[in-house]
Amino acid sequence: MPVNWEKEKYLPGTYTKKRPDAAQMADQHIREWETKRRKIKQKEAPPAKIAPAICFSRKIGVGALEIANILAEKINFRVADRELLDHMAQKAKLSDETVAFFDERYPGKMVELSAMLFGEKSFIMSDYIRNFISTVFTFADMGSTIFVGRGTHLILPRERVLAVRFICSNDYRIERLASILDVERKEAQKILRITDKEQRDFFKREFGKGDASPYEFDMVINCEFITEPRQAAEIVALAFKKKFEFLIVT
């Protein structure tokens, strides 16, 4: 179960700047998705090929979502964070529709992804991860997206992704969280210990994976040394532009 920090103004893994809640954001994206789905069904569908995407991976509390929001404003991408993706993947009616649309647009892809992620253990794919995969592809199918968390770089076609891992020391995360929440260091350490366990449990349960390997990513940014979120966003924007030269104009 997710940690509920009701007494605090900040939820680890989110951005402190006020944003619409997951339900509001999901409703907006659902309307966009429905419009695109109708257009595709009304005419001959083009070959299913997602727009290049950016996938952020991080330890909770490093500040990746803040960087994603700054980057999104700079390059005019949408942001899909773990809260939004979880909300959409767990909304029963929408999940059924996105899975059906995914299977129609990407025939055989779910089996291929299952084999890639789990190998001979492909039978363990949960309903959640099936719904989650279709949700991620639905977002990617709608247009260029920055995904934050939940291992999206493991799901989307690797040649269409700039995968970025954000890291820093535990001490840096503790100090940052203690400052944001205005709590003692010991309390911040406790919060991160719980959220880290939740993150580990998620990847073990849904992907059968432990810690992320640096070899999974195009680049790794240490936020303890590149401390300004805007500077980190600029670095990612440049890397994306170089990898997908035809897409970004800055």
N, C-alpha and C positions, 0 to 999 in steps of 0.2 A: 504494500500500500504506500502511496506517496506520503511524504512528511507534510503535516499540516501546521504551518507556523502562523496561526491566526493572530497572534499578538504582535507579529512583526509586519513591517511595511514592505518587506522584500522577500521574495521566494527564491531560494538558491536555484540557479538554472534559468532564471528569467532576467529581464532587463529592468532597471529601476525606473526608467522613463515610462510615463503612463501610456499604456497601449490598450486597444480594445481587448476584451476577454476572448477566450477561445471560441465560445459560442457565437459571438458577434462576427468574429473573423471567419469562422466556418460558414456561417450563413452567406456572407459576401462571396466567398470562394465557390460555394455550392451554386449560387446564381450564375456566376461566370462559367462554371463547368457545364451547367445545364444548357446555357446558350451555345457553347461550343459543341456539345454533344448533338444538339438539334441540327446545327449546321452540317456536321459530319454525316448525320443520317440522311439529310436532304439531298446530298450529292455524293458522288463517288469519293470515298475517303482517300486522302493522300497516303503514301506509305508512312507507317507509324515510326517516326524518328523524333526523339525528344530534342528540345533546344538544349544547348550546353548549359549545365547547371554548376553551382558551387555548393559543395558539401563541407560543413564545418563539423569537426569532432573535437571534443574537449572534456577535461575534467570539470565538474561542476564548480562554479565560483571563479573561473578564470576570466570571465568577461566577454565571452565569444558572441553572445547575443547583442550586446551593445555594438560590437564591431560589425556584426551583420546588418544592423539597422542603419549605421552610418554608410556602409558599403551600398546598401539597397538604395539609399537616397542618391548616391553618387552615380550609380550605373542603371538606375530605374528598374530594379528587379523586385519581385515580391519576396517576403521572408516567410518560411514555414518552420516554426520551432516545434520542439517535442510536445508542448502542451496542445498546440493546434492539431498536429498529426495524430496524437493519441485520441483527441476528442473526435476527430472524423473517423478514425479506424474503429472506434468503439460505438459509434452511432449506428444501430442495427440496420435500419432501412437504407441509409446512405451506403453502408458497407456492402450490402447486397448489390446495390446499383453500381458501385465503383468496381466491384469484383467482376460483375457481368460485362461492364464496359471495357475493363482491362483485358478480359479473356477475348473479347471481340476485336480489340485493337491490336493485341499482342498474343495471337494464338500460340500456345505451347510455351509461352515465356515463364509461366508459373512453375511448370515442371523443370524447366532449364534452371531457374533460380534456385529451386529446392535442391536440385542435384549439386549445384555449385556451392550453396551455403552449407548443406548438411551431408553431402555425399551419400553413403549407403544408409544414413539415418534420415533420409528425406521424409520418411513417414512421420517424423515428429513435428513437422510444420504445424503450428497452432492456428486456430481460427483467427487469433489476433494478428499474427504475423502475415497471414494471407491477406487479411483486410488492410493491414499496414502497407504492404507492398503495393496493392492496387491504389491506395490513397496517394502514396509517393509518386507513382507513375501518372496518376491523374493530375497532380500538381505540375509535374514536369511536362506533361502533355499540353497543359494550358499555356505555358510560356516560361520564360527564364526565371529561375527560382534559386534563392539561397536557402538551403536546408541546414538546420542547426540541430545536431544531436541525433540520437537513435540509429546510428550506423547506416545512414542513407547512402553513403559512398560504397557500401557493400552490395547495394541493391541495384542502383542505376548502372547503365552501360558505362564502363570505366573510361572509354575513349570520349565520352560526352561529359565528363566531370572533371572539375578542378577540386581535388580533395585536400583540405587544409586541416592540420591538427594543431590546436593551441595547447600549450603546456606552461607550467610554472611550478615552482616548488610548493610543497604543502604549507610551509611557513608563509609564503607570499599569499596563498589563497586564504589562509587563516586571518592574516592581518587585513586583507582586503574585505573579507566578510565581516570581521569584527567592526571595522570602520563603517561599513554600509549599514549594518544593523544596530550600531552603537551598543554593542554588548562586550562583555569580557572575552579575552582571547580563549579562555577555557570553554565558554559557551559556543563560540564560533567553531572551535575544534570539534565539539560534540555534534554540531549540526552537519559539518562536512563529513564526519565519520559515518553518520546515518545515510546521507545522500550518496556518498561513495559506494556504500554497501548496496543501496537500491540500484545504482547504475551497474555495478558488477553483476548483481543478480539478474537484471534485465538481459544483459548480453549473454550471460551463461544460459539462461532459460530460453531465450528467443533465437539466439544465433549459435549457441554452443561455443562461445568464444570467451577468452580471458581478456587481458589488457590489449589495447590496440597496438599493433606493430607499426613502427615508423615507416616501414616499407610499403604500407598501404596507401601512403599519401604523396601528393606532388610536392608538398612543402610542410615544414613544421615551424611554427613561430613560438618563440619563448616570450611570453608576456611579462616576464620578470625583467627582461632587458629592453624589449620594445613595449614600453609602458603606456604610450598614448594610443587609445583605440583608433583615433583618426589616422595615425601613422600606419598601424597594422592594416586598416582598411585600404589605404593607398597601396601598400605592398601587394595585397591580394588582388586589387583591381588591375595592377600592372601585370601580375602573373597571369591573370585570366585573359587580359588583352593579348599577351604574347602567345598563350596557348590557343586561343580562339580569335585570331587577329581580325577576322571578318565581322565579328559581332559587336565589339564595343568601340564607341567613339567618345573620347573624353575631351 
